[in-house]
Amino acid sequence: MSFLNTKHKKKSFTLTTLLFSALLLLLFYIGLTYMDPVEEKGIAVNFGQMDFGKGDVQPKEKIKSEPIKTVKEVVEEQQEEVKPVTEPEVNVSAEEKAAAAEKLVTQENEESILIKQKQEAKRKADAAAKKAKADAERKEQQRVAAEKAEAERKRKAEQAKRDKVDNLFGGLAKSDGTAKGGEGDDNKAGDKGNPQGDPYATSYYGSPGSGSGGSGYGLSGRKLLAKGKVKQECNEEGRVVVKIVVDRNGKVLSATPGVKGTTNNHPCLLKPAEATARLHKWNLDANAPSKQVGFVVVNFKLGE
């Protein structure tokens, strides 16, 4: 050939042929991919080009075709009869039967005993829980009762202190700022006395004398003629003021121990103080009131 007249042309032709053959073989084995056509989209239009049809109205929707009836072949499967396999009869002796029955009874007894044990354990646990709950409630009630008793005891102790102070000073003011009751030898209500006077004076008149002794008195304008002293039956000390009512003859008509000014209201001191006051005798005074009020002060010491 004229176009392969040179060495280089022949070499180029050979290389081109080999490359083309290799490419052709490669495309043959790998193959070219084929793209499925894209699904069509749009609205189907009936142009009336079918060979059959009936009616006067053109339908707007597609007409469904008559379904094709298919007949399924029913193949009956023949089920093979399975005969039960019977175990060969084994000759069992009476002793073996009795042993088996005894074993079954023993198992049932063990199961029943186990059930009873579980029930008994549950019952004991429930009883213990109830007992613990009852003990806790009882302790709580005891604690509440003890707190109430302690509060009541404190209240009574405070009340006793207030009563003692109240008795000592002749009555304390109430919560509304007023004091009820009164004291004096007149018929009018009130608490007789002088704010500048001695609160522990034995009489409403004059001033108390000085000195010490077993007893003192106060009766306006009257002279003490006789007095006595009744000893206490207990070992107490303190001062007891006795309110007395004396007639014109100087006789003590009544005596009320433990009035204002008393420092010890023990019952074992009040009785001998009252008896001591009744032993006092005053002078006759026709001009004195029919019932004159005064005081007798009795001082008790330890050992007397």
CORHUPE-V567771 format. One record per residue. N is the residue number from 1. PSI is psi in whole degrees, 0 to 359 (none if undefined). D_CENTER is the distance of its C-alpha to the mean C-alpha in Angstrom with 1 decimal. Layout:
<<N/PSI/D_CENTER> <N/PSI/D_CENTER>>
This chain:
<<1/151/120.9> <2/331/121.6> <3/351/118.0> <4/37/117.5> <5/351/120.5> <6/164/118.7> <7/318/116.5> <8/323/113.5> <9/318/113.6> <10/319/113.6> <11/318/110.6> <12/318/108.7> <13/319/109.4> <14/313/108.3> <15/320/105.0> <16/319/104.4> <17/318/105.1> <18/317/102.7> <19/320/99.9> <20/320/100.4> <21/317/100.5> <22/319/97.3> <23/321/95.5> <24/317/96.8> <25/321/95.6> <26/318/92.2> <27/328/91.8> <28/317/93.0> <29/317/90.4> <30/318/87.5> <31/162/88.4> <32/138/87.6> <33/142/84.3> <34/126/84.5> <35/125/82.2> <36/145/81.3> <37/144/82.2> <38/139/79.4> <39/133/78.0> <40/142/79.6> <41/145/77.6> <42/199/78.7> <43/128/79.5> <44/133/81.7> <45/127/84.6> <46/113/86.7> <47/3/90.3> <48/40/91.6> <49/14/93.6> <50/158/92.7> <51/358/95.4> <52/164/93.5> <53/157/91.3> <54/163/91.1> <55/168/89.7> <56/349/90.1> <57/130/86.9> <58/116/86.3> <59/144/82.7> <60/339/80.5> <61/167/78.5> <62/144/79.7> <63/125/81.1> <64/140/79.6> <65/158/82.2> <66/128/82.3> <67/146/80.3> <68/124/82.4> <69/128/81.8> <70/140/81.5> <71/120/82.1> <72/134/80.0> <73/122/81.8> <74/120/79.8> <75/115/80.4> <76/126/79.6> <77/130/78.3> <78/116/79.5> <79/130/76.7> <80/135/77.9> <81/127/77.0> <82/119/74.9> <83/132/75.7> <84/140/73.0> <85/118/73.6> <86/136/73.7> <87/145/73.1> <88/139/75.9> <89/134/75.6> <90/134/74.9> <91/115/75.9> <92/133/72.9> <93/166/73.5> <94/325/71.8> <95/318/70.3> <96/320/68.7> <97/317/67.3> <98/320/65.9> <99/319/64.3> <100/318/62.7> <101/320/61.4> <102/321/60.0> <103/319/58.4> <104/317/56.7> <105/319/55.4> <106/318/54.2> <107/317/52.2> <108/320/50.7> <109/318/49.8> <110/318/48.2> <111/317/46.1> <112/321/45.0> <113/319/44.1> <114/320/42.1> <115/317/40.2> <116/321/39.6> <117/318/38.3> <118/317/35.9> <119/320/34.6> <120/320/34.4> <121/319/32.4> <122/319/29.9> <123/318/29.6> <124/320/29.1> <125/318/26.4> <126/319/24.5> <127/320/25.0> <128/320/23.7> <129/317/20.5> <130/320/20.0> <131/317/20.8> <132/319/18.5> <133/318/15.6> <134/320/16.9> <135/318/17.3> <136/317/13.8> <137/320/12.6> <138/318/15.5> <139/321/14.8> <140/318/11.3> <141/319/13.2> <142/320/15.9> <143/316/13.9> <144/318/12.6> <145/321/16.2> <146/320/17.7> <147/318/15.9> <148/317/17.1> <149/319/20.5> <150/319/20.8> <151/320/20.1> <152/321/22.6> <153/316/25.0> <154/320/24.9> <155/316/25.4> <156/322/28.3> <157/317/29.8> <158/320/29.8> <159/322/31.2> <160/321/33.9> <161/315/34.8> <162/319/35.2> <163/322/37.2> <164/315/39.4> <165/321/40.1> <166/318/40.6> <167/327/43.1> <168/320/44.8> <169/11/45.5> <170/24/46.0> <171/129/42.9> <172/159/40.6> <173/146/40.2> <174/177/37.5> <175/337/35.0> <176/6/37.4> <177/4/40.1> <178/150/42.3> <179/136/43.1> <180/154/44.0> <181/189/46.9> <182/181/50.0> <183/139/52.6> <184/173/56.4> <185/13/59.6> <186/173/60.3> <187/351/59.6> <188/148/57.7> <189/142/54.0> <190/177/52.9> <191/100/52.4> <192/142/56.0> <193/172/56.9> <194/126/58.2> <195/331/55.9> <196/357/58.5> <197/179/58.9> <198/121/57.3> <199/344/54.0> <200/20/54.8> <201/149/58.3> <202/358/59.5> <203/156/61.4> <204/350/61.2> <205/145/64.8> <206/198/66.5> <207/150/64.9> <208/149/63.9> <209/173/66.4> <210/166/66.1> <211/177/66.1> <212/156/64.0> <213/183/64.3> <214/330/62.6> <215/165/62.3> <216/174/63.1> <217/169/63.6> <218/116/64.0> <219/114/66.1> <220/122/68.1> <221/8/71.9> <222/149/71.7> <223/135/72.9> <224/123/71.3> <225/324/73.8> <226/151/71.9> <227/162/68.5> <228/180/66.8> <229/121/63.9> <230/126/61.7> <231/153/60.0> <232/157/56.3> <233/4/55.1> <234/164/52.3> <235/78/52.5> <236/161/50.9> <237/157/52.2> <238/177/51.8> <239/134/53.4> <240/123/53.2> <241/127/54.7> <242/126/56.1> <243/127/56.9> <244/155/60.2> <245/120/62.4> <246/141/66.1> <247/185/69.0> <248/333/72.6> <249/352/73.8> <250/12/71.3> <251/140/69.2> <252/116/65.4> <253/322/64.1> <254/155/60.3> <255/129/58.1> <256/104/54.4> <257/159/53.0> <258/22/50.0> <259/187/50.7> <260/132/50.3> <261/350/51.4> <262/136/50.2> <263/346/48.6> <264/114/47.6> <265/25/46.5> <266/135/46.5> <267/330/47.9> <268/350/50.5> <269/331/52.0> <270/318/51.8> <271/309/54.0> <272/331/56.9> <273/319/56.7> <274/316/57.2> <275/323/60.0> <276/317/61.6> <277/325/61.6> <278/342/63.3> <279/350/66.1> <280/144/67.0> <281/130/70.3> <282/163/71.4> <283/156/74.8> <284/134/76.2> <285/109/76.1> <286/338/77.4> <287/355/76.2> <288/159/72.6> <289/157/69.9> <290/329/69.6> <291/105/66.0> <292/134/65.5> <293/137/62.2> <294/190/62.0> <295/149/60.0> <296/128/60.5> <297/124/58.7> <298/123/58.3> <299/123/57.4> <300/140/56.2> <301/160/56.5> <302/136/55.4> <303/359/57.8> <304/none/59.4>>
